[in-house]
Amino acid sequence: MHMKRREFIRQSALGVGAVIAGTHMAVGQDAKTANPFDAYQNVTLGQSKLKVSRLCLGTGASGWQGASNQTRLGQDKFEALLKGAFDRGVRMFDLADLYGTHPYIIPALQGIPRDKFAIVSKIWFGPGGLPRDERPDADAVVPRFLKELRTDYIDLLLLHCVTSPNWPTELRKQMDILSKYKEKGVVRAVGVSCHSLSALQAAAAEPWVDSVHARLNPYGMSMDGQPEQVVPVLRKLKAAGKGVVAMKVMGNGNLRKDQDRREQSVRFALHLDCVDVLNVGCENLNEVDDTAACIRKVPAKV
């Protein structure tokens, strides 16, 4: 299995002109001659009308019970992180009820026109995870989100952490409610964050889905399957016109102290033909800068 995984990674990289396993070729190429990817370039999320930065700031590191490593920084430091990321060029911010990060975004970006950045949030419908036991329907949750976010609309709203292969049937009521909000412009795009391979496969076949958050890195860390299982599904999502946001690119934080593998993970995701955005849960501006630097080391054309 280990050798199959390495061969898959190698072949995937070769398909776009770069070898991920077993070589560092081109990782350090001069950005001026390598035509590098730009972390802050605006990209279109699937066939939606959303224009977002290639790098999305995640805010849910160790997120649970309405808190995360980002909220645990304290209000001043967290808001400085959000504003500093925006000043660098981040235009997509990944929030969630589960993380408790809604109240921070607008104060951090005070005075910046709302259409200059995209807010992603997620509805938690499962047991546990939140300090309250009630799980009201989306027609009660969305108005609360808007109030907490101090905004008139949410750019991308996801059903959070779907795992069942039958989620399109089980969550149809919530999907229909969100579709009505989408028709009104209160929600611009809808989708799911997936935490199982079968749920990811179901998302690829579900017309309701505009965009999917999927766990991806070349090492199989905190993923829904091994890369050779996940990548073909991501390609089906892309072929179906859905946005693909890669999360856990840094192995759920496990690569924080491994510069080489961080670079290789970013390179792997960008050199696939199916990933629009990298969602990285940076906890300080140095990590934002490091992630952007990793992205700049990847040649878009070789």
HELIX and SHEET records of a PDB file:
HELIX    1   1 HIS A    2  LEU A   14  1                                  13    
HELIX    2   2 ALA A   31  ALA A   34  1                                   4    
HELIX    3   3 THR A   71  LEU A   73  5                                   3    
HELIX    4   4 GLN A   75  ARG A   88  1                                  14    
HELIX    5   5 ASP A   97  TYR A   99  5                                   3    
HELIX    6   6 HIS A  102  TYR A  104  5                                   3    
HELIX    7   7 ILE A  105  ALA A  108  1                                   4    
HELIX    8   8 ARG A  114  LYS A  116  5                                   3    
HELIX    9   9 ALA A  138  LEU A  149  1                                  12    
HELIX   10  10 TRP A  167  GLU A  170  1                                   4    
HELIX   11  11 ARG A  172  LYS A  184  1                                  13    
HELIX   12  12 LEU A  197  ALA A  204  1                                   8    
HELIX   13  13 PRO A  227  ALA A  239  1                                  13    
HELIX   14  14 GLN A  259  LEU A  270  1                                  12    
HELIX   15  15 LEU A  285  ARG A  296  1                                  12    
SHEET    1   A 2 ASN A  42  THR A  44  0                                        
SHEET    2   A 2 LYS A  51  SER A  53 -1                                        
SHEET    1   B 9 LEU A  55  GLY A  58  0                                        
SHEET    2   B 9 MET A  92  ASP A  94  1                                        
SHEET    3   B 9 ALA A 118  ILE A 123  1                                        
SHEET    4   B 9 ILE A 154  VAL A 162  1                                        
SHEET    5   B 9 VAL A 187  CYS A 194  1                                        
SHEET    6   B 9 SER A 211  ARG A 215  1                                        
SHEET    7   B 9 GLY A 243  MET A 247  1                                        
SHEET    8   B 9 VAL A 277  VAL A 280  1                                        
SHEET    9   B 9 LEU A  55  GLY A  58  1                                        
END                                                                             
